[in-house]
Amino acid sequence: MSSKNSPAIVFDPAEGLGRREVSVRSAGPGEVEIEVRAAGVCHSDLHVVTGDWPSDRPLVLGHEAAGVVTAVGPGVTALEAGDHVVLSWFAPCRRCRRCVAGQAWLCTGTKAVSNTHPDGTTPFADERGEPVWPYLGLGAFTRRMVVPEVAAVKVPDELPFGIGALLGCSVTTGVGAVVNTAGVRAGESAVVIGTGGVGLSVVMGLRLVGADPVIAVDLSAERLATARRFGATHTLDGAGTDVAAWCQQEFGGVDYAFEAIGNPRVIGTLPAMLTSGGAAVLVGMAATGATASFNPFDLADQGKSILGCNYGSSIGEIDIPKLARLYLAGRLPLDDLVGRTRPLHEAAEAFDDLRSNTGVRTILEP
């Protein structure tokens, strides 16, 4: 197969974060070649950089992206050159028991979480010909990429690429946590802990379904102000407020408590925020091996539940086009979720943007 060179942002466990020139092979059977137009910078990428999620191999980072199909491999039927697509990092196998049951977000056959393509290979190589691996099966911090057909979801051409990038992970996860995982209904109450990109997407999802009240909790006044714009009816400073006590005093507990930062200590406080029959929804991803503690008597006695949420319990091929249509219809204020736009070579600065806790996303444009 022929290959093309492309600049990429690579995390190497021996050398850290840096820019490299990588070669990208042509699309093979069941694969598509993508010209990346925009990529979002997500905490899941930062977890790799900080070592929270250790890697034993060099990775082309980036898993939240949108672009244009430039070529398709043999057997591809759903896409053609020129299609605008959003990249969905959780590429299901479509064959395992969970996929067949309509629960593709629980796929047991996907290789994406192993940072490979379905056949265990990578489309990337460095200047020495050594393999560089696609983070979460994508590796979107580059100009060109090759992905499995199932990882590229066609969207309307009028969808801006920066917005499409956010649909690849944060928005699909946050809105999906509300609509799919929890199934929140109009008039039910919720608290959202952490108002970064995913937390703000949870707030948007709660407004979309008519939840009330919607309480946003964060340490940043700037982020809380942003949460109000996205639909929060109440905001609390997590540093100076006992959130569980406040929820009980003001509302007798809430129906749903969403945790969007992956902090085990905070996760342990969620059940105390709930009314009887309420549910805690774990949306943020904690560090590998982290644990949290709960009061099992309270959970059993009050009929409370804890729901894990992977990718918003979403199926990319179904949920991403839905979210695109909602945005284009003016139902999701996703433009406000985009903060800075930077060129690809400023990826390190983009991670600093993420650490600054403004709540909005930085978009990289190759």
C-alpha positions as CSV (number, residue, x, y, z in Angstrom):
1,M,0.0,0.0,0.0
2,S,1.2,3.5,-0.7
3,S,1.5,6.0,2.1
4,K,1.4,9.8,2.7
5,N,3.3,11.9,5.2
6,S,1.4,13.9,7.7
7,P,2.4,16.0,10.8
8,A,1.0,14.5,14.0
9,I,1.0,15.2,17.7
10,V,2.4,12.1,19.4
11,F,2.7,11.0,23.0
12,D,5.7,8.8,23.5
13,P,6.1,7.2,27.0
14,A,9.9,7.7,26.7
15,E,9.9,11.1,25.2
16,G,6.7,12.8,26.2
17,L,4.4,15.0,24.0
18,G,5.8,16.2,20.7
19,R,5.2,16.8,17.0
20,R,6.3,14.2,14.6
21,E,6.0,13.5,10.9
22,V,4.3,10.2,10.4
23,S,3.4,8.2,7.3
24,V,-0.2,7.2,6.8
25,R,-1.0,4.1,4.6
26,S,-3.8,4.0,2.2
27,A,-7.3,2.7,3.2
28,G,-7.6,-1.1,3.2
29,P,-10.6,-3.3,3.1
30,G,-13.4,-1.8,5.3
31,E,-11.5,1.4,5.9
32,V,-11.8,5.0,4.9
33,E,-9.2,7.8,4.6
34,I,-10.1,11.1,6.3
35,E,-8.7,14.6,5.8
36,V,-9.0,16.0,9.3
37,R,-10.6,19.5,9.5
38,A,-11.0,20.0,13.2
39,A,-10.2,18.1,16.4
40,G,-11.3,18.7,20.0
41,V,-8.9,18.5,22.9
42,C,-10.4,16.2,25.6
43,H,-9.5,15.2,29.1
44,S,-9.1,11.6,27.9
45,D,-6.1,12.8,25.8
46,L,-4.8,14.7,28.9
47,H,-5.1,11.5,31.0
48,V,-2.5,9.9,28.7
49,V,-0.2,12.9,28.9
50,T,-0.3,13.0,32.7
51,G,0.1,9.3,33.1
52,D,-3.3,8.7,34.7
53,W,-3.9,6.2,31.8
54,P,-0.4,4.7,31.2
55,S,0.7,3.8,27.7
56,D,3.5,1.4,26.7
57,R,3.7,2.6,23.1
58,P,3.8,5.9,21.1
59,L,0.3,7.2,20.3
60,V,-1.0,9.7,17.8
61,L,-3.4,11.5,20.2
62,G,-6.8,12.8,19.4
63,H,-10.2,11.0,19.4
64,E,-12.7,13.9,18.9
65,A,-12.7,15.0,15.3
66,A,-14.5,15.8,12.1
67,G,-13.3,15.9,8.5
68,V,-13.9,14.9,4.9
69,V,-13.6,11.4,3.3
70,T,-10.9,11.4,0.7
71,A,-10.8,7.7,-0.3
72,V,-12.5,4.5,0.7
73,G,-11.1,0.9,0.7
74,P,-12.7,-2.2,-0.8
75,G,-16.0,-3.2,0.7
76,V,-17.0,0.2,2.1
77,T,-20.6,0.9,1.2
78,A,-21.9,3.6,3.6
79,L,-19.4,6.3,2.6
80,E,-17.8,7.8,-0.4
81,A,-15.2,10.5,-1.2
82,G,-16.4,14.0,-0.4
83,D,-18.7,12.9,2.5
84,H,-18.5,15.0,5.7
85,V,-18.0,12.8,8.7
86,V,-17.7,12.9,12.5
87,L,-15.2,10.4,14.0
88,S,-16.7,8.1,16.6
89,W,-13.9,6.7,18.8
90,F,-15.9,3.8,20.1
91,A,-15.9,1.7,17.0
92,P,-18.1,-1.4,17.7
93,C,-17.5,-4.8,16.2
94,R,-21.2,-5.2,15.3
95,R,-20.9,-9.0,16.0
96,C,-20.7,-9.6,19.8
97,R,-23.6,-10.2,22.0
98,R,-23.8,-6.6,23.2
99,C,-23.8,-5.2,19.7
100,V,-26.5,-7.6,18.5
101,A,-28.6,-6.6,21.5
102,G,-28.4,-2.9,20.5
103,Q,-25.8,-2.0,23.2
104,A,-22.9,-1.1,21.0
105,W,-21.4,1.1,23.7
106,L,-20.7,-2.1,25.7
107,C,-19.1,-3.9,22.7
108,T,-16.8,-6.7,23.9
109,G,-15.1,-7.0,20.5
110,T,-13.9,-3.5,19.9
111,K,-10.2,-2.9,19.7
112,A,-10.5,0.9,20.0
113,V,-9.7,0.9,23.7
114,S,-6.5,-1.1,22.9
115,N,-5.4,1.8,20.6
116,T,-5.5,-0.3,17.4
117,H,-7.6,-1.0,14.4
118,P,-10.0,-4.0,14.5
119,D,-7.3,-6.2,13.0
120,G,-4.8,-5.2,15.7
121,T,-2.7,-3.0,13.3
122,T,-2.0,0.7,13.0
123,P,-2.1,2.9,9.8
124,F,0.7,5.1,11.2
125,A,4.5,4.7,11.1
126,D,7.3,7.1,12.1
127,E,10.3,8.2,10.0
128,R,12.1,4.9,10.9
129,G,9.2,2.8,9.8
130,E,8.3,1.9,13.4
131,P,4.6,1.7,14.3
132,V,2.9,4.6,16.0
133,W,-0.5,3.7,17.3
134,P,-3.9,5.4,16.9
135,Y,-5.2,6.6,20.3
136,L,-8.6,5.0,20.9
137,G,-8.4,3.6,17.4
138,L,-8.4,7.0,15.7
139,G,-5.4,9.3,16.3
140,A,-7.0,12.5,15.1
141,F,-4.2,15.0,16.0
142,T,-3.0,14.9,12.4
143,R,-3.9,16.0,8.9
144,R,-4.7,12.5,7.5
145,M,-5.9,9.4,9.1
146,V,-7.3,6.0,8.2
147,V,-10.1,4.5,10.2
148,P,-12.6,1.6,10.1
149,E,-15.8,2.5,8.2
150,V,-17.8,2.1,11.4
151,A,-15.8,4.9,13.1
152,A,-16.8,7.5,10.5
153,V,-20.3,8.8,10.7
154,K,-21.8,10.8,7.9
155,V,-23.3,14.2,8.9
156,P,-24.9,17.1,6.9
157,D,-22.4,19.2,4.9
158,E,-23.7,22.3,6.6
159,L,-22.5,21.1,10.1
160,P,-19.4,23.2,11.0
161,F,-16.3,21.0,11.4
162,G,-15.5,22.4,14.9
163,I,-19.0,21.5,16.1
164,G,-18.8,18.1,14.5
165,A,-15.5,17.4,16.3
166,L,-17.3,17.9,19.7
167,L,-20.0,15.5,18.6
168,G,-17.3,12.8,18.4
169,C,-16.9,12.6,22.2
170,S,-17.9,15.3,24.7
171,V,-21.4,16.2,23.5
172,T,-22.4,12.7,22.6
173,T,-21.2,11.5,26.1
174,G,-22.8,14.4,28.0
175,V,-26.2,14.5,26.3
176,G,-26.2,10.7,26.0
177,A,-25.7,10.4,29.8
178,V,-29.0,12.3,30.2
179,V,-31.1,10.8,27.4
180,N,-29.7,7.3,27.1
181,T,-28.1,6.3,30.4
182,A,-30.3,8.0,32.9
183,G,-33.5,8.5,30.8
184,V,-34.3,11.8,32.6
185,R,-37.8,13.0,32.1
186,A,-39.3,16.5,32.0
187,G,-39.6,18.0,35.5
188,E,-37.1,15.7,37.2
189,S,-34.3,17.3,39.2
190,A,-30.6,17.0,38.7
191,V,-27.2,18.1,39.9
192,V,-24.1,18.2,37.7
193,I,-20.7,18.0,39.4
194,G,-18.1,19.5,37.1
195,T,-18.8,21.9,34.2
196,G,-16.1,21.2,31.7
197,G,-17.0,20.2,28.1
198,V,-18.7,17.0,29.2
199,G,-20.4,18.5,32.2
200,L,-21.7,21.4,30.1
201,S,-23.0,18.9,27.6
202,V,-24.9,17.2,30.5
203,V,-26.4,20.5,31.4
204,M,-27.5,21.0,27.7
205,G,-29.0,17.6,27.7
206,L,-31.0,18.3,30.9
207,R,-32.3,21.5,29.4
208,L,-33.2,19.6,26.2
209,V,-35.4,17.1,28.0
210,G,-37.0,19.7,30.3
211,A,-35.4,18.8,33.6
212,D,-35.9,21.2,36.5
213,P,-34.2,22.3,38.7
214,V,-30.7,21.8,37.2
215,I,-27.9,22.5,39.7
216,A,-24.4,23.0,38.4
217,V,-21.4,22.6,40.8
218,D,-17.8,23.7,40.1
219,L,-14.9,25.5,41.6
220,S,-14.7,28.1,38.9
221,A,-17.0,31.2,38.9
222,E,-16.3,31.5,35.1
223,R,-17.4,27.9,34.5
224,L,-20.5,28.3,36.6
225,A,-21.5,31.5,34.7
226,T,-21.1,29.4,31.5
227,A,-23.3,26.7,33.0
228,R,-26.1,29.2,33.6
229,R,-25.9,30.1,29.9
230,F,-26.3,26.4,29.0
231,G,-29.4,26.0,31.2
232,A,-28.4,25.6,34.8
233,T,-31.1,27.1,37.1
234,H,-28.8,27.1,40.2
235,T,-25.0,27.2,40.6
236,L,-22.9,26.2,43.6
237,D,-19.3,26.7,44.5
238,G,-18.1,23.2,45.3
239,A,-15.3,24.5,47.6
240,G,-17.6,26.4,49.9
241,T,-20.8,24.3,49.8
242,D,-21.8,21.0,51.2
243,V,-23.6,20.0,48.0
244,A,-25.3,16.9,49.5
245,A,-26.7,18.9,52.5
246,W,-27.8,21.8,50.2
247,C,-29.6,19.4,47.8
248,Q,-31.4,17.8,50.8
249,Q,-32.3,21.0,52.4
250,E,-33.5,22.8,49.3
251,F,-35.2,19.9,47.4
252,G,-35.3,16.9,49.6
253,G,-32.6,15.4,47.4
254,V,-32.5,15.3,43.6
255,D,-33.5,12.6,41.2
256,Y,-30.2,12.4,39.4
257,A,-26.6,13.3,40.3
258,F,-24.1,13.4,37.4
259,E,-20.4,13.4,38.1
260,A,-18.4,14.7,35.2
261,I,-14.8,14.9,36.5
262,G,-13.9,11.4,37.5
263,N,-12.9,12.3,41.1
264,P,-13.3,9.2,43.4
265,R,-13.8,11.4,46.5
266,V,-16.6,13.3,44.8
267,I,-18.1,10.2,43.4
268,G,-18.5,8.8,47.0
269,T,-20.6,11.8,47.9
270,L,-23.2,11.4,45.1
271,P,-25.7,9.1,46.8
272,A,-26.2,11.5,49.7
273,M,-27.4,14.1,47.2
274,L,-30.2,11.9,46.0
275,T,-33.9,11.6,46.9
276,S,-35.3,8.1,47.4
277,G,-35.2,6.2,44.1
278,G,-32.6,8.5,42.7
279,A,-29.6,7.6,40.6
280,A,-26.0,8.7,40.5
281,V,-24.5,8.7,37.0
282,L,-20.8,8.3,36.6
283,V,-19.9,10.2,33.5
284,G,-16.3,11.3,34.2
285,M,-13.6,8.8,33.8
286,A,-11.4,8.2,36.8
287,A,-7.7,7.2,36.8
288,T,-7.0,3.6,36.3
289,G,-7.3,1.6,39.6
290,A,-9.2,4.4,41.5
291,T,-11.8,3.4,44.0
292,A,-14.8,5.1,45.7
293,S,-16.8,4.3,48.9
294,F,-20.5,4.3,49.4
295,N,-23.0,3.6,52.2
296,P,-24.6,0.3,51.0
297,F,-27.4,0.5,53.6
298,D,-28.5,3.9,52.2
299,L,-28.5,2.6,48.7
300,A,-30.6,-0.5,49.5
301,D,-32.9,1.2,52.0
302,Q,-33.7,4.2,49.8
303,G,-33.7,2.3,46.5
304,K,-30.9,4.5,45.1
305,S,-28.8,3.3,42.2
306,I,-25.4,4.0,40.6
307,L,-25.2,4.0,36.8
308,G,-22.0,3.7,34.9
309,C,-21.9,5.7,31.7
310,N,-19.6,4.8,28.8
311,Y,-19.8,7.2,25.8
312,G,-23.3,8.3,26.9
313,S,-24.6,4.8,26.3
314,S,-24.6,6.0,22.6
315,I,-24.4,4.3,19.3
316,G,-22.4,6.7,17.1
317,E,-24.1,5.9,13.8
318,I,-27.5,6.7,15.4
319,D,-26.8,9.3,18.0
320,I,-24.3,11.6,16.3
321,P,-26.6,12.4,13.3
322,K,-29.5,13.1,15.8
323,L,-27.3,15.6,17.7
324,A,-26.2,17.2,14.4
325,R,-29.8,17.7,13.5
326,L,-30.7,19.2,16.9
327,Y,-27.8,21.6,16.6
328,L,-28.8,22.7,13.1
329,A,-32.4,23.2,14.3
330,G,-31.1,25.5,17.1
331,R,-31.9,23.1,19.9
332,L,-28.3,22.7,21.2
333,P,-26.1,25.8,21.7
334,L,-22.9,24.1,20.8
335,D,-21.3,27.2,19.4
336,D,-20.9,28.4,23.0
337,L,-19.0,25.3,23.8
338,V,-16.1,26.2,21.4
339,G,-13.5,28.4,23.1
340,R,-10.2,28.9,21.3
341,T,-9.2,27.6,17.9
342,R,-5.5,26.8,17.5
343,P,-3.3,25.3,14.8
344,L,-2.2,21.7,15.3
345,H,1.3,22.6,16.3
346,E,-0.1,24.4,19.4
347,A,-1.4,21.2,20.9
348,A,0.7,21.7,24.1
349,E,-0.9,25.1,24.6
350,A,-4.3,23.5,23.9
351,F,-3.7,21.1,26.8
352,D,-2.9,24.2,29.0
353,D,-6.3,25.6,27.9
354,L,-7.9,22.4,29.1
355,R,-6.1,22.6,32.5
356,S,-7.2,26.3,32.9
357,N,-10.7,25.0,33.6
358,T,-12.6,27.5,31.5
359,G,-15.2,24.8,30.7
360,V,-15.2,25.3,26.9
361,R,-13.3,23.3,24.3
362,T,-10.2,24.2,22.3
363,I,-10.3,23.1,18.7
364,L,-7.2,22.2,16.8
365,E,-7.1,22.8,13.0
366,P,-4.4,20.9,11.0
